[in-house]
Amino acid sequence: MLLNVENLSLSLKKDGSYLKILDDVSFQVEKGETLGIVGESGCGKSMTALSIMRLLPDKAKLEGKVNLEKKEITALSKKQLEKIRGNQISMIFQDPLTSLNPLHSVGKQIGEALYLHTELSKIERKQRVVHLLKEVGLPRADEIVNEYPHQLSGGMRQRVMIAIAMACNPRLLICDEPTTALDVTVQAQILDLMNKLKQMNDMGIIMITHDLGVVAEVCDRVIVMYAGKVVEQGMAEELFANPKHPYTIGLMQSIPKLGERKNQLGSIPGTVPSPKNMPLGCRFADRCNKAMDICRGKQPSTVEVGPNHTAACWLYEEKGVGRYDASRGERSEATFHH
Amino acid sequence: MDAIQYISKRLLLMIPILFGISVLTFFISHTIPGDPARLILGPKADPVIIKELQEKMGLNDPVYVQYGRYVSGILQGDLGNSTYTQQAVVNDLKRYFPATLELTLFSMIITVLVGIPFGIISANKKDKIPDQITRFAALIGVAMPAFWLGIILLLFFYLQLGVLPGAGRLDTWVSPPAHITGMYTIDALLTGNWPVFQSAFIHLILPGITQAAVTIGMITRMTRSSMLEVLRSDYVRTAYAKGGSQNRVLYGHALQNGMMPILTLIGMTFGHSLGGSVLVESVFSWPGLGKYAVNAITYLDFPAVMGVTLLIAVLFIFVNLIIDIFYQVIDPRLKYE
């Protein structure tokens, strides 16, 4: 197992009080696997990524465990984290223009990762940078080394970001909406490139996105998040063919399909509840068309709903498909006792 | 456009600006009431002699004739004679200006070395104790009158402790170094004259700190607000994600991006300090341009007033040109637009 996230909870301080942003999130990433994390904005996808990188604000309270191979990331000191970031775990962000330093040349920005994590000499670093630029499919690599982000197009900038992330051959690559700010044609190229790099380096990828098209294209496995909790988890094909959680079903119905003309696209009414007043029971209950009385009163636990497929929903728990604890048993608030 | 073209264009643009400044100061100083001839000769002078002197100084000619005469003088490097010191204004400026420039440079160095790191610390520790302390200190620095701080420093370090000198540019038993730039510390270094350098340097400390107090406060506050904005940006997060240490991110990525407004303010305060150091110069008996200018104004010494004004204007433009060139060096997106 490459990455193991166990019972991760995150609270951020806002206006004097702590708000729980992530609640008991658990998942794994295997070597050579792409895990998709999907959900609406504000459901905690990006915060999950930043928690793994430990790139959180000072006043954040992080509970639970994150292990990368045998290293427990949640127990590392600042200095130890600096050695891991950009080296064993890299991250690509949504907007490549604002994520690159406008005042540093492309070569300097990629070279910095090499400078921080390798013993390469200046000349070797420069050679490696040019090699990386070619690897991410940039033409005229020799010239682009000396150019600045503002001279490049959006797709080229994202390729530069990927080159920075790939500089030290990371074990895990976290992509936070890497194609959202790009043209559709460029999106496909970038996704292809990431698939290619994954195979070349045998690394794991976490792909955070709200675009189910991206998930279908690159992800092996998917977790669906809602309001800071994992509500469904399964292999991508299984999840698309057989979504279980009403929220996942709602998400699937909101994708327009070619050839089908509907007057109205499926949409989920309402909005994500704010961390300030989280409902006591299932967090999706207020927007769910199948909600029952029990949904509003108690939180559902995670149950197995298919092969390698789990969901946290009362619908399946009552049918008795069998209980399954993704988080090793003890869940004090998930009380389901007959 | 390349650098040389850009600089020469900017230098050419100085000409109309200087023309405007010279016209303005000349006409203002020549239309205010007050007769330099009377001032020179004193209240009991014979009217005939006054008339003679007015004629000799050209005060009866129309203003534009006087201006023409003045400009043709400037073009030959002649700023006229001071009516108060009876010296050529050019020579007076050569004598007093290096002292002011030295003091201003020294206080700007203190400002930059103290103000920018304080601002960065303040922004990085926003709302924590280091930030509160820095902000409070910056506020005091800005709010405290320079002459008052100067007197307090004098009382403490000169009178009480006796560790630092209180007046002038050198100890009385030290003779000034050979005149190269007119700035004693630099001239002493250039000639390798160590004792003179020491003496000149310790004389700079108290007036330098006094003058820097206000500007440190301003630069700290500007750095703080500029850095706060930069630290929120995505590329700072990228730099941390690459594995950069805090210092590396702060000084290697964030500061450079937050430098523009700080540079602008440095340029402004530099120009301002050059012209406005008269209070500090008075407290520390610093023989500089500020005191010279105030005397010139008190005695309606028009040539001296004009000379000082023009010199400061030229320097102000020059400093801002240097700042503009710095912008281009820092930000590749500008490239001599």
HADDOCK unambig.tbl for C-alpha pairs under 7 A between the chains (distance, minus, plus):
assign (segid A and resid 82 and name CA) (segid B and resid 243 and name CA) 4.32 0.50 0.50
assign (segid A and resid 82 and name CA) (segid B and resid 244 and name CA) 6.30 0.50 0.50
assign (segid A and resid 82 and name CA) (segid B and resid 245 and name CA) 6.50 0.50 0.50
assign (segid A and resid 83 and name CA) (segid B and resid 243 and name CA) 6.17 0.50 0.50
assign (segid A and resid 84 and name CA) (segid B and resid 243 and name CA) 6.89 0.50 0.50
assign (segid A and resid 85 and name CA) (segid B and resid 241 and name CA) 5.57 0.50 0.50
assign (segid A and resid 85 and name CA) (segid B and resid 242 and name CA) 5.60 0.50 0.50
assign (segid A and resid 85 and name CA) (segid B and resid 243 and name CA) 4.56 0.50 0.50
assign (segid A and resid 86 and name CA) (segid B and resid 241 and name CA) 5.81 0.50 0.50
assign (segid A and resid 86 and name CA) (segid B and resid 242 and name CA) 3.98 0.50 0.50
assign (segid A and resid 86 and name CA) (segid B and resid 243 and name CA) 5.26 0.50 0.50
assign (segid A and resid 90 and name CA) (segid B and resid 241 and name CA) 6.78 0.50 0.50
assign (segid A and resid 91 and name CA) (segid B and resid 241 and name CA) 6.56 0.50 0.50
assign (segid A and resid 98 and name CA) (segid B and resid 234 and name CA) 5.53 0.50 0.50
assign (segid A and resid 98 and name CA) (segid B and resid 235 and name CA) 6.11 0.50 0.50
assign (segid A and resid 99 and name CA) (segid B and resid 234 and name CA) 4.60 0.50 0.50
assign (segid A and resid 99 and name CA) (segid B and resid 235 and name CA) 4.18 0.50 0.50
assign (segid A and resid 99 and name CA) (segid B and resid 238 and name CA) 6.07 0.50 0.50
assign (segid A and resid 100 and name CA) (segid B and resid 235 and name CA) 5.05 0.50 0.50
assign (segid A and resid 101 and name CA) (segid B and resid 235 and name CA) 5.19 0.50 0.50
assign (segid A and resid 103 and name CA) (segid B and resid 330 and name CA) 6.93 0.50 0.50
assign (segid A and resid 103 and name CA) (segid B and resid 331 and name CA) 5.58 0.50 0.50
assign (segid A and resid 103 and name CA) (segid B and resid 332 and name CA) 6.24 0.50 0.50
assign (segid A and resid 113 and name CA) (segid B and resid 242 and name CA) 5.75 0.50 0.50
